[in-house]
Amino acid sequence: MSKASQRIRITALLTSAVLAVAGNAAEERISGPSQGDTVIIKAREAWEDEAPDTIHFRGDFQLETHDWTVFADQATLYGKLDDPETVVLTGLPALITIRSTTSGESREVTGEADRIVYEKEQNSVLMEGGASLSSNDSVLRSEEIEYRIDDDRINAGGDSGIRIRIDQEKNQ
């Protein structure tokens, strides 16, 4: 298949992409894009890899759902286009925002780093290189941050240590 026909095929798939991921009840922490959620993917270029179920994107990559927003210079999706197992994002920086509602309280978690890896099976986001994770009233900075979405746990480290800022005015 020629690159031009691959790009046309991928573009057609992307226009109607819908993730088939298990949905969540309103009171549960978000565990990925909701079932039936329309996914909008944009990029300047897209092509299939020779390896099966691998699609690359380059140039102003953007992925949007109701609960997720992602921006990157480049992205690679591993697994089915409508249900990827792993998503690797690179950029200066790459950005990810996850919105959720827990016990009636809305929350937005935003991460940025040179490289971001989302793993569906572990439901985690790993940010490497100038990583930053912010939520409502706090910001964590480190060279590497792992955010486990299911239990809202964070692991951080790196040669330069970690830095945490909490805005006390918002906590009162």
HELIX and SHEET records of a PDB file:
HELIX    1   1 LYS A    3  THR A   15  1                                  13    
HELIX    2   2 GLN A  168  ASN A  171  1                                   4    
SHEET    1   A 3 ILE A  40  LYS A  42  0                                        
SHEET    2   A 3 THR A  54  GLU A  64 -1                                        
SHEET    3   A 3 GLU A  45  GLU A  48 -1                                        
SHEET    1   B 8 ILE A  40  LYS A  42  0                                        
SHEET    2   B 8 THR A  54  GLU A  64 -1                                        
SHEET    3   B 8 TRP A  68  LYS A  80 -1                                        
SHEET    4   B 8 ASP A  83  THR A 102 -1                                        
SHEET    5   B 8 GLU A 105  GLU A 119 -1                                        
SHEET    6   B 8 SER A 124  SER A 135 -1                                        
SHEET    7   B 8 SER A 138  ARG A 148 -1                                        
SHEET    8   B 8 ARG A 153  ILE A 166 -1                                        
END                                                                             
